[in-house]
Amino acid sequence: MSKMDPRLGVSSSPRVIEPGQPVPKGGGRYQVGAPYTVGGRTYVPQFDPHYSAEGLASWYGEDFHGRLTANGEVYDMQGISAAHPTLPLPCYARVTNLKNGRSIIVRVNDRGPYHSNRLIDLSTKAAHLLDFYGDGLAKVRVEYVAQAPLEGSDDSVLLATLRVGQPAPAPSRILLASSRPFLPVFGGHSRARGEVPIPPDRPYTLGENQGSPVAEPAPSNNVAAARRRRHAAPSFDDRFAENRVTPMITEVPRHPSPVAAYAAPQASPSIMSGRGLY
């Protein structure tokens, strides 16, 4: 059930995940959005790679937990996320508590806050990490960092960006890439490409090409030597030449322009959701 805020004339989006149930991650869409008006104030979403602003941060929790965010994700109060009135969704932003120097990268996937003196609404978890949960409000600096991926959870990667006394670093592209399987997966099992070479000095055979699952004594030295010569492994230089190595991790795709990753603003006001817009 959604709740109407009489001061702003907006209501929360419907709850899709009940309390206590696991919250799915990702699954939203890229968007910038058209200008919109809430509480008599007009907000103009836009992509600005140099965005930086200072103001008050607040946090939001149980009332919005399990509800849809403005870009179609599901709000998780224990995730490291935030709501911002104009930044593109979803994106990464650096939030620095100017009082204690704590800084972290958050996933911006929602719209709000709409109080005139608020700059950003952080998740409950992010407020704890920046150490202002008990105060309710904090003076912060918010800086755009990069677009965020649509799929999967980035909470562990964002948690690793937490710093004290220095700006939080951008999320590591290597960490994001390594969350994928190292090998192709078929039928739920990882499978290496090509045959795995047999160590030439192994003292036992494992029934290769004999259909036997039982380990057997290795053949005599003369037979083993002949087999090794016949199936000699290629040299180190041959096996690891640049044109022979199979790439283990697919490179993270690079967009020619961050703007292309977001939907272009519509000419007419779009349907909004999350934090009261729909």
C-alpha positions as CSV (number, residue, x, y, z in Angstrom):
1,M,0.0,0.0,0.0
2,S,1.4,3.4,-1.0
3,K,1.4,6.4,1.3
4,M,0.5,9.9,0.3
5,D,2.6,12.8,1.5
6,P,0.2,15.7,1.8
7,R,3.0,18.3,2.0
8,L,4.5,17.3,-1.4
9,G,1.4,15.9,-3.1
10,V,3.1,12.6,-4.0
11,S,2.9,9.0,-2.8
12,S,5.3,6.1,-2.4
13,S,5.4,3.4,-5.0
14,P,3.8,0.0,-4.2
15,R,5.7,-2.5,-2.0
16,V,6.8,-5.5,-4.1
17,I,9.0,-7.3,-1.5
18,E,7.7,-8.0,1.9
19,P,9.8,-7.3,5.0
20,G,12.1,-10.2,5.8
21,Q,12.2,-11.4,2.2
22,P,15.4,-11.2,0.2
23,V,15.6,-8.1,-2.0
24,P,16.6,-8.7,-5.7
25,K,19.5,-6.6,-7.0
26,G,19.6,-4.7,-10.2
27,G,17.0,-5.3,-12.9
28,G,16.2,-1.6,-13.5
29,R,16.8,0.6,-16.5
30,Y,19.0,3.5,-17.5
31,Q,17.2,6.9,-17.5
32,V,17.7,10.6,-17.1
33,G,14.1,11.7,-17.3
34,A,12.2,14.8,-18.2
35,P,11.8,17.8,-15.9
36,Y,9.2,17.3,-13.2
37,T,7.6,19.4,-10.4
38,V,7.1,18.3,-6.8
39,G,5.9,20.6,-4.0
40,G,6.0,23.6,-6.3
41,R,9.6,23.1,-7.2
42,T,10.8,22.0,-10.6
43,Y,13.7,19.5,-10.9
44,V,15.6,19.0,-14.2
45,P,17.4,15.7,-14.4
46,Q,20.6,15.7,-16.5
47,F,23.9,14.0,-17.2
48,D,26.7,16.2,-15.9
49,P,30.1,14.3,-15.5
50,H,31.4,17.3,-13.5
51,Y,28.5,17.4,-11.0
52,S,29.6,18.4,-7.5
53,A,27.4,20.0,-4.8
54,E,27.3,20.4,-1.0
55,G,24.2,20.3,1.2
56,L,22.3,18.2,3.7
57,A,22.0,14.4,3.5
58,S,19.2,12.5,5.1
59,W,18.4,8.8,5.1
60,Y,15.3,6.7,4.4
61,G,14.6,3.2,5.7
62,E,11.7,0.8,6.6
63,D,8.8,2.8,5.0
64,F,10.4,2.5,1.6
65,H,12.1,-0.9,2.0
66,G,10.9,-3.4,-0.7
67,R,9.3,-0.7,-2.8
68,L,10.2,0.1,-6.4
69,T,12.8,2.9,-7.0
70,A,12.4,5.5,-9.7
71,N,14.3,3.3,-12.3
72,G,12.5,0.1,-11.5
73,E,14.9,-1.5,-9.0
74,V,13.8,-2.5,-5.5
75,Y,14.9,-0.4,-2.6
76,D,17.0,-2.3,0.0
77,M,17.6,-0.3,3.2
78,Q,20.7,-2.5,3.9
79,G,22.1,-1.8,0.4
80,I,24.6,1.0,-0.3
81,S,22.3,3.2,-2.4
82,A,20.8,6.7,-2.5
83,A,18.1,8.9,-4.0
84,H,18.9,12.1,-5.8
85,P,16.6,14.5,-7.6
86,T,18.5,15.0,-10.8
87,L,21.5,12.6,-11.3
88,P,21.1,9.9,-14.0
89,L,19.9,6.5,-12.9
90,P,21.6,4.3,-11.9
91,C,25.0,5.9,-11.4
92,Y,27.8,6.0,-8.8
93,A,28.3,9.1,-6.7
94,R,30.9,9.9,-4.0
95,V,29.3,11.1,-0.8
96,T,31.6,12.7,1.8
97,N,30.6,13.6,5.3
98,L,32.2,17.0,5.8
99,K,32.1,16.7,9.6
100,N,34.0,13.5,10.1
101,G,35.8,13.0,6.7
102,R,34.1,9.6,6.0
103,S,33.6,9.1,2.3
104,I,32.0,6.3,0.2
105,I,30.7,5.6,-3.3
106,V,26.9,4.9,-3.4
107,R,24.6,3.6,-6.1
108,V,22.1,6.3,-7.0
109,N,18.9,4.5,-8.2
110,D,16.0,6.6,-6.9
111,R,14.6,10.1,-6.9
112,G,14.3,12.4,-3.9
113,P,14.5,14.0,-1.4
114,Y,12.1,16.8,-2.0
115,H,12.6,18.9,1.1
116,S,14.0,22.3,0.0
117,N,17.1,22.0,2.2
118,R,18.0,18.4,1.3
119,L,20.5,17.3,-1.3
120,I,20.5,13.5,-1.2
121,D,18.7,10.7,0.7
122,L,20.9,7.8,1.6
123,S,20.0,4.2,2.5
124,T,20.1,3.2,6.1
125,K,23.3,1.2,5.6
126,A,25.0,4.1,3.9
127,A,24.0,6.5,6.7
128,H,25.6,4.1,9.2
129,L,28.8,3.8,7.2
130,L,29.1,7.6,7.0
131,D,28.3,7.7,10.8
132,F,25.4,10.1,10.8
133,Y,22.4,7.7,11.2
134,G,21.8,8.8,14.8
135,D,21.9,12.5,13.9
136,G,19.5,12.1,11.0
137,L,21.2,14.8,8.9
138,A,24.8,15.5,7.8
139,K,26.5,18.2,5.7
140,V,27.9,16.3,2.7
141,R,29.6,16.8,-0.6
142,V,28.1,14.8,-3.5
143,E,30.1,14.2,-6.7
144,Y,29.2,12.2,-9.8
145,V,31.6,9.3,-10.5
146,A,30.4,7.0,-13.2
147,Q,27.4,5.1,-14.6
148,A,26.6,1.9,-12.7
149,P,25.9,-1.5,-14.2
150,L,22.2,-2.6,-14.4
151,E,22.6,-6.2,-13.2
152,G,23.8,-7.8,-10.0
153,S,24.8,-6.6,-6.6
154,D,27.6,-4.1,-6.2
155,D,27.3,-3.7,-2.4
156,S,30.5,-5.5,-1.5
157,V,32.4,-3.5,-4.1
158,L,31.0,-0.2,-2.8
159,L,31.7,-1.2,0.8
160,A,35.4,-1.5,-0.2
161,T,35.4,2.2,-1.2
162,L,34.8,3.5,2.3
163,R,37.6,5.8,3.4
164,V,38.2,8.1,6.3
165,G,40.1,11.4,5.7
166,Q,40.4,10.9,1.9
167,P,37.9,10.7,-1.0
168,A,36.5,7.3,-1.7
169,P,38.0,5.8,-4.9
170,A,35.9,4.9,-7.9
171,P,34.7,1.2,-7.8
172,S,37.4,-1.1,-9.2
173,R,36.7,-2.3,-12.8
174,I,38.8,-5.4,-12.0
175,L,36.6,-6.3,-9.1
176,L,33.4,-5.8,-11.1
177,A,34.8,-8.0,-14.0
178,S,36.0,-10.8,-11.6
179,S,32.4,-11.3,-10.4
180,R,31.8,-13.2,-13.6
181,P,32.6,-16.9,-13.9
182,F,36.2,-17.5,-14.9
183,L,35.2,-20.4,-17.2
184,P,32.1,-21.0,-19.4
185,V,29.3,-22.7,-17.6
186,F,27.3,-25.5,-19.1
187,G,24.5,-27.2,-17.3
188,G,25.5,-25.7,-14.0
189,H,29.2,-26.9,-14.2
190,S,32.2,-24.9,-15.3
191,R,34.1,-26.6,-18.1
192,A,37.6,-25.7,-19.4
193,R,38.1,-25.4,-23.1
194,G,40.2,-28.2,-24.6
195,E,41.8,-31.3,-22.9
196,V,43.7,-31.0,-19.7
197,P,47.2,-32.2,-20.3
198,I,48.3,-35.3,-18.2
199,P,51.5,-34.8,-16.1
200,P,54.2,-36.9,-17.8
201,D,55.6,-38.2,-14.6
202,R,52.3,-39.2,-12.9
203,P,52.8,-42.7,-11.3
204,Y,49.3,-43.9,-12.1
205,T,47.0,-43.8,-15.1
206,L,43.3,-43.1,-14.4
207,G,41.9,-45.4,-17.1
208,E,42.2,-42.9,-19.9
209,N,40.4,-44.2,-23.1
210,Q,39.6,-47.5,-21.3
211,G,36.4,-46.6,-19.6
212,S,37.8,-47.6,-16.2
213,P,37.2,-45.3,-13.2
214,V,39.9,-47.2,-11.2
215,A,43.5,-46.0,-10.9
216,E,45.9,-48.5,-12.4
217,P,49.7,-48.8,-12.1
218,A,51.5,-46.9,-14.8
219,P,53.0,-48.8,-17.7
220,S,56.7,-49.9,-17.7
221,N,59.4,-47.2,-18.0
222,N,60.0,-48.0,-21.7
223,V,56.4,-47.8,-22.6
224,A,55.9,-44.6,-20.6
225,A,59.0,-43.0,-22.2
226,A,57.7,-43.8,-25.6
227,R,54.3,-42.4,-24.8
228,R,55.9,-39.2,-23.5
229,R,57.9,-38.8,-26.7
230,R,54.8,-39.4,-28.8
231,H,52.6,-36.9,-26.8
232,A,55.3,-34.5,-25.8
233,A,53.9,-31.3,-24.3
234,P,54.7,-28.1,-26.3
235,S,57.4,-25.8,-24.9
236,F,56.6,-23.1,-22.3
237,D,57.0,-20.4,-25.0
238,D,54.6,-22.3,-27.4
239,R,51.9,-23.0,-24.8
240,F,51.9,-19.4,-23.5
241,A,52.4,-17.5,-26.7
242,E,50.2,-14.4,-27.0
243,N,48.2,-15.9,-29.8
244,R,47.6,-19.2,-27.9
245,V,46.3,-17.9,-24.6
246,T,42.5,-18.1,-24.0
247,P,41.2,-15.0,-22.3
248,M,39.9,-15.8,-18.8
249,I,37.9,-12.7,-18.1
250,T,35.9,-10.8,-20.7
251,E,36.9,-7.1,-20.7
252,V,34.4,-4.7,-19.3
253,P,32.8,-3.0,-22.3
254,R,33.6,0.7,-22.6
255,H,31.0,3.1,-23.9
256,P,32.3,5.8,-26.3
257,S,30.3,8.3,-24.3
258,P,28.6,8.0,-20.9
259,V,25.7,9.9,-22.3
260,A,24.9,7.0,-24.6
261,A,24.2,4.8,-21.6
262,Y,21.2,6.7,-20.5
263,A,17.8,7.1,-22.1
264,A,17.3,10.5,-23.7
265,P,14.9,12.8,-22.0
266,Q,11.4,12.6,-23.4
267,A,9.7,15.7,-24.8
268,S,6.7,15.2,-22.5
269,P,6.7,14.5,-18.8
270,S,7.5,10.8,-18.1
271,I,5.8,8.5,-15.7
272,M,7.9,8.4,-12.5
273,S,8.0,6.0,-9.7
274,G,9.8,5.6,-6.4
275,R,10.0,8.1,-3.5
276,G,6.5,9.1,-4.3
277,L,6.5,9.7,-8.1
278,Y,4.4,7.5,-10.4
